[in-house]
Amino acid sequence: MNMKSIMNPRAWMIVASSIALLMVGIGPMTASSGDITEMSEDDFGDLYTNASAEDKVTIEDSVEGGAYFFGAANISFAVFILGFAFLTEGRTRAKSAIFCGGATILFAIYSMAGWDGGTFYSVISVPMIIAGVLHLNSEEVEETGATSE
């Protein structure tokens, strides 16, 4: 098997969006109250620890809203990638894989407020980008990953 047959853009787009959907999409949206308390302590430190009970509830509500929004944004991003995976073909799918991989990394930089948070997203995006680049010159990419050249 050659590298080009292993790196099918559709397959890597499905894998990347599924991982993002499960790990950073549904996960934050279903955070328990214990998780929210932990995240509040991590985010606010002594401000949260020394806060009154009413202020802790306010901080936890804010953190919970942020986690829910982050999860919802990742779910919508995963659906976006899946749409490209199933609604495009051939060279257009290869370009879409490159675009989705790059957009995912940029989303990580924006949503994580810096370069440090992009590691997870880079790990799931780089195979998409590589698959897209490998198939840019192909006429059509079949489901098996073989080309019609």
URVENWO-V288370 format. One record per residue. N is the residue number from 1. SS is DSSP state (~ for helix, > for strand, _ for the rest). PSI is psi in radians with two decimals (999 if undefined). Layout:
BEGIN
N,SS,PSI
N,SS,PSI
END
This chain:
BEGIN
1,_,2.35
2,_,2.93
3,~,-0.61
4,~,-0.61
5,~,-0.47
6,~,-0.64
7,_,1.25
8,_,2.14
9,~,-0.75
10,~,-0.80
11,~,-0.77
12,~,-0.54
13,~,-0.69
14,~,-0.77
15,~,-0.85
16,~,-0.77
17,~,-0.59
18,~,-0.76
19,~,-0.79
20,~,-0.71
21,~,-0.80
22,~,-0.74
23,~,-0.80
24,~,0.11
25,~,-1.22
26,~,-0.61
27,~,-1.03
28,~,-0.53
29,~,-0.41
30,_,0.48
31,_,2.39
32,_,2.99
33,~,-0.57
34,~,-0.70
35,~,-0.69
36,~,-0.71
37,~,-0.76
38,~,-0.78
39,~,-0.64
40,~,-0.73
41,~,-0.70
42,~,-0.76
43,~,-0.68
44,~,-0.20
45,_,-2.20
46,~,-0.52
47,~,-0.72
48,~,-0.77
49,~,-0.72
50,_,0.03
51,_,2.75
52,_,2.94
53,~,-0.70
54,~,-0.71
55,~,-0.62
56,~,-0.71
57,~,-0.72
58,~,-0.78
59,~,-0.77
60,~,-0.68
61,~,-0.70
62,~,-0.79
63,~,-0.71
64,~,-0.72
65,~,-0.72
66,~,-0.72
67,~,-0.70
68,~,-0.79
69,~,-0.75
70,~,-0.77
71,~,-0.75
72,~,-0.67
73,~,-0.70
74,~,-0.62
75,~,-0.78
76,~,-0.61
77,~,-0.69
78,~,-0.71
79,~,-0.67
80,~,-0.84
81,~,-0.73
82,~,-0.65
83,~,-0.80
84,~,-0.66
85,~,-0.68
86,~,-0.30
87,~,0.02
88,_,2.85
89,_,2.79
90,~,-2.27
91,~,-0.60
92,~,-0.67
93,~,-0.68
94,~,-0.77
95,~,-0.66
96,~,-0.66
97,~,-0.73
98,~,-0.79
99,~,-0.82
100,~,-0.70
101,~,-0.80
102,~,-0.72
103,~,-0.62
104,~,-0.75
105,~,-0.74
106,~,-0.66
107,~,-0.71
108,~,-0.75
109,~,-0.73
110,~,-0.86
111,~,-0.47
112,_,0.02
113,_,0.80
114,_,-3.14
115,_,-0.42
116,~,-0.60
117,~,-0.14
118,~,0.00
119,~,-0.86
120,~,-0.81
121,~,-0.58
122,~,-0.69
123,~,-0.67
124,~,-0.29
125,~,-0.60
126,~,-0.75
127,~,-0.61
128,~,-0.80
129,~,-0.78
130,~,-0.78
131,~,-0.72
132,~,-0.76
133,~,-0.72
134,~,-0.50
135,_,0.19
136,_,-0.60
137,_,0.02
138,_,2.57
139,_,-0.85
140,_,2.52
141,>,2.09
142,_,3.00
143,_,-0.57
144,_,-0.24
145,_,-0.16
146,_,2.66
147,>,2.83
148,_,0.47
149,_,999
END
